[in-house]
Structures are given as structure tokens and as C-alpha cells.
Amino acid sequence: MVQAILHGIILAFGLILPLGVQNIFVFNQGAQHTRFRSVLPIVLTAAICDTLLIAAAVGGVSLVILSLRGVTPVIYGAGILFLTFMGWRIWRSDPAKDESGRLSPKGQILYALSVSLLNPHALLDTVGVIGTSSLQYDGAVRWIFAAATVAVSWLWFLGLAAAGRQLGRLDASGKVMKGLNTVSALLIWGIAVYMGVQLWGLLYG
């Protein structure tokens, strides 16, 4: 059991640490809002989405869905369109002049759902890595392994939002956040281009 818990924690950190769209969005919203509780909708939505994806992966449901012909290209196509739009929105936002980057609770939830569920790499990592790794455990131990990965996800998003909020307090002029937004938008567009290349390979490779 201890081995399963440690395995789940290490694996989850390895998957969640790299800079990705979900992490960028949670951090940016943490920095944009003046109160930490105002960013809780995105934290809870992102964490719940990860929980459901991990449960589906460990239970074998997501593997069956992604194995259906035509599902993966649709996921990639939707992800590319959303990332392109999100990059444009972040690029245009200016924390020093307006609140265009600050989303309402409803907007946070919708965006969090999008960056969590329209991210092909996150879906495939969850299915291919966490789902496959869980197969070495049986019964309750498998779900203990899953619970350890879920716990890391919840703690990570809470910490990321808190770190963003701290930066927002220190950056009164908004210059640092503007620079981070520019870098974030470029990274997001880069991911969209990379996904486009992969989609081309799926369709014509």
C-alpha cells in the first residue's frame, strides 16, 4: 500500500509539474483576482476534472472511449481551436489597465472545463500513464494509488493559485503579469501548433 501511495505521488508530480495550459490558466487567474476565494471556482473545477479523468483512467472507461475511431482527432481539433482563442485573450489582456483577464465564477468554470477536458496531452497522459500504471495494482490498492494522484492534483492547484495571488499582490504596476501573459500566450500558441502537427500526422500520416 505504501508503495502504491508513493508511486502515485511521484507519478502525479511528474505529470503536473511541466508548464501546461491548465497550470498557466490557474496561475494567471490567481494573480488577476484580489481575493484568493474568488479564484476557488477554477481551482475546484480543475481539481474535480482531474479527479474524474483519473477515476475514468483507472477504471478503464477513458481507454475504451479514446480507442474509438475518430474520437482522438476530434479532441485534438477542439483543443487547437480553444488554445488559439485562449492565447489571443491572454495576449490582449493588460492587468495594469483593465480587468479583461479577470473572469467571473461562471467564466472560470467554463474555461477550467475547457483547459482540463480539451487538452489532448492531459487526456492521453492520464490514460496512457496513470491508467496503465494502475494496472500493476489490484482491488483497493489500485484505488489507493489513484487517490494519491488525486491528492497531489488538488494540493497543486491550490498552491498554484495561491502563488499567483501572491505575485498579483507584489506586482502593483502589472508589468510582471503583462510579461508573463505574453510568454503564456506564446507558449499556448506553440502548444496549439504542436498539436496541429500531431493532428496532421493522425489524419494523413
C-alpha positions as CSV (number, residue, x, y, z in Angstrom):
1,M,0.0,0.0,0.0
2,V,2.8,2.4,0.9
3,Q,4.5,1.6,-2.4
4,A,1.2,2.4,-4.3
5,I,0.9,5.8,-2.5
6,L,4.5,6.8,-3.1
7,H,4.2,5.7,-6.7
8,G,1.0,7.7,-7.2
9,I,2.5,10.9,-5.6
10,I,5.8,10.7,-7.7
11,L,3.9,10.0,-10.9
12,A,1.4,12.7,-10.4
13,F,4.1,15.3,-9.7
14,G,6.0,14.2,-12.8
15,L,2.9,14.8,-14.9
16,I,1.6,18.0,-13.4
17,L,4.9,19.9,-12.9
18,P,5.7,20.7,-16.6
19,L,4.3,24.1,-17.7
20,G,1.0,23.5,-19.5
21,V,-2.2,25.3,-20.4
22,Q,-4.1,24.2,-17.2
23,N,-1.2,25.4,-14.9
24,I,-0.9,28.7,-16.8
25,F,-4.6,29.4,-16.5
26,V,-4.8,28.7,-12.8
27,F,-1.7,30.8,-12.0
28,N,-2.9,33.7,-14.1
29,Q,-6.3,33.8,-12.6
30,G,-4.8,33.6,-9.1
31,A,-2.7,36.7,-10.0
32,Q,-5.7,38.6,-11.5
33,H,-8.1,38.3,-8.6
34,T,-7.7,40.4,-5.4
35,R,-9.1,37.7,-3.1
36,F,-8.0,34.0,-3.1
37,R,-11.6,32.8,-2.6
38,S,-12.5,34.5,-5.8
39,V,-10.3,32.0,-7.7
40,L,-11.7,28.9,-6.0
41,P,-14.1,28.1,-8.8
42,I,-11.3,27.4,-11.2
43,V,-9.2,25.5,-8.6
44,L,-12.2,23.3,-7.7
45,T,-13.2,22.8,-11.3
46,A,-9.7,21.9,-12.5
47,A,-9.2,19.5,-9.5
48,I,-12.6,17.9,-10.0
49,C,-11.9,17.4,-13.7
50,D,-8.5,15.7,-12.9
51,T,-10.3,13.5,-10.3
52,L,-12.9,12.4,-12.8
53,L,-10.2,11.8,-15.5
54,I,-8.0,9.8,-13.2
55,A,-11.0,7.7,-12.0
56,A,-12.0,7.1,-15.6
57,A,-8.5,6.1,-16.5
58,V,-8.0,3.7,-13.5
59,G,-11.5,2.3,-14.2
60,G,-10.6,1.7,-17.8
61,V,-13.5,3.9,-19.1
62,S,-11.4,6.5,-20.8
63,L,-9.2,3.9,-22.6
64,V,-12.3,2.5,-24.2
65,I,-13.6,5.9,-25.3
66,L,-10.2,7.0,-26.8
67,S,-9.9,3.7,-28.6
68,L,-13.0,4.6,-30.7
69,R,-12.1,5.6,-34.2
70,G,-12.4,9.3,-34.8
71,V,-12.5,10.4,-31.2
72,T,-8.8,11.5,-30.9
73,P,-8.8,13.7,-34.0
74,V,-11.9,15.5,-32.7
75,I,-10.3,16.1,-29.3
76,Y,-7.2,17.5,-31.0
77,G,-9.2,19.7,-33.3
78,A,-11.3,21.2,-30.5
79,G,-8.2,21.7,-28.4
80,I,-6.4,23.6,-31.1
81,L,-9.3,26.0,-31.7
82,F,-9.7,26.6,-27.9
83,L,-5.9,27.1,-27.4
84,T,-5.8,29.6,-30.2
85,F,-8.6,31.6,-28.7
86,M,-7.2,31.5,-25.2
87,G,-3.8,32.6,-26.3
88,W,-5.3,35.6,-28.1
89,R,-7.3,36.5,-25.0
90,I,-4.3,36.3,-22.7
91,W,-2.1,38.2,-25.2
92,R,-4.6,41.1,-25.3
93,S,-5.2,41.4,-21.5
94,D,-3.4,44.2,-19.7
95,P,-3.5,43.9,-15.9
96,A,-2.3,47.5,-15.5
97,K,-5.2,49.0,-17.4
98,D,-8.2,46.7,-17.2
99,E,-9.8,43.6,-15.8
100,S,-10.2,41.8,-19.1
101,G,-8.2,38.8,-17.8
102,R,-10.3,38.5,-14.7
103,L,-13.1,36.0,-15.2
104,S,-16.4,35.7,-13.3
105,P,-17.0,32.5,-11.4
106,K,-19.0,31.2,-14.4
107,G,-16.3,32.1,-16.8
108,Q,-13.7,30.5,-14.6
109,I,-15.6,27.2,-14.5
110,L,-16.2,27.2,-18.3
111,Y,-12.5,28.0,-19.0
112,A,-11.3,25.4,-16.5
113,L,-13.6,22.8,-18.0
114,S,-12.1,23.6,-21.4
115,V,-8.4,23.6,-20.5
116,S,-9.0,20.4,-18.5
117,L,-11.1,18.4,-21.0
118,L,-9.9,19.9,-24.3
119,N,-6.3,19.2,-23.6
120,P,-5.3,16.1,-25.6
121,H,-2.0,15.7,-23.9
122,A,-3.6,15.8,-20.4
123,L,-6.1,13.2,-21.5
124,L,-3.6,10.9,-23.1
125,D,-1.2,11.3,-20.2
126,T,-3.9,10.4,-17.8
127,V,-5.0,7.3,-19.8
128,G,-1.6,6.2,-21.0
129,V,0.5,6.9,-17.9
130,I,-1.8,6.9,-14.8
131,G,-4.3,4.4,-16.2
132,T,-1.6,2.0,-17.4
133,S,0.5,2.3,-14.2
134,S,-2.5,1.4,-12.1
135,L,-2.8,-2.0,-13.8
136,Q,0.0,-3.3,-11.7
137,Y,-2.2,-3.0,-8.6
138,D,-5.3,-5.0,-7.7
139,G,-8.5,-4.1,-6.0
140,A,-8.4,-1.5,-3.3
141,V,-4.7,-0.8,-3.7
142,R,-5.3,0.4,-7.2
143,W,-7.8,3.0,-6.0
144,I,-5.4,4.0,-3.2
145,F,-2.8,4.6,-5.9
146,A,-5.5,6.7,-7.8
147,A,-6.3,8.6,-4.6
148,A,-2.7,9.6,-4.1
149,T,-2.5,11.1,-7.6
150,V,-5.8,12.9,-7.0
151,A,-4.5,14.4,-3.7
152,V,-1.4,15.8,-5.5
153,S,-3.6,17.4,-8.1
154,W,-5.8,19.1,-5.5
155,L,-2.9,20.4,-3.5
156,W,-1.0,21.5,-6.6
157,F,-3.9,23.7,-8.0
158,L,-4.5,25.3,-4.6
159,G,-0.8,26.1,-4.3
160,L,-0.6,27.4,-7.8
161,A,-3.5,29.7,-7.3
162,A,-2.0,30.9,-4.0
163,A,1.4,31.6,-5.7
164,G,-0.4,33.6,-8.5
165,R,-2.3,35.6,-5.9
166,Q,1.0,36.4,-4.1
167,L,2.6,37.6,-7.3
168,G,-0.5,39.7,-8.0
169,R,-0.1,41.5,-4.7
170,L,3.6,42.2,-5.2
171,D,3.1,43.4,-8.8
172,A,1.0,46.5,-8.3
173,S,2.0,48.0,-11.6
174,G,1.0,44.9,-13.6
175,K,4.3,44.9,-15.6
176,V,5.4,41.5,-14.4
177,M,2.0,40.0,-15.1
178,K,1.9,41.6,-18.6
179,G,5.2,40.0,-19.3
180,L,4.0,36.6,-18.0
181,N,0.8,36.9,-20.1
182,T,2.9,37.5,-23.2
183,V,5.1,34.5,-22.5
184,S,2.0,32.4,-21.6
185,A,0.2,33.3,-24.8
186,L,3.3,32.4,-26.9
187,L,3.6,29.0,-25.1
188,I,-0.1,28.3,-25.6
189,W,0.1,29.1,-29.3
190,G,3.2,26.9,-29.5
191,I,1.3,24.0,-28.0
192,A,-1.5,24.6,-30.4
193,V,0.9,24.5,-33.4
194,Y,2.5,21.3,-32.0
195,M,-1.0,19.7,-31.6
196,G,-1.7,20.8,-35.2
197,V,1.3,18.9,-36.4
198,Q,0.2,15.8,-34.5
199,L,-3.3,16.1,-35.8
200,W,-1.9,16.3,-39.4
201,G,0.0,13.1,-38.6
202,L,-3.1,11.4,-37.3
203,L,-5.1,12.3,-40.4
204,Y,-2.5,12.0,-43.2
205,G,0.4,10.1,-41.6
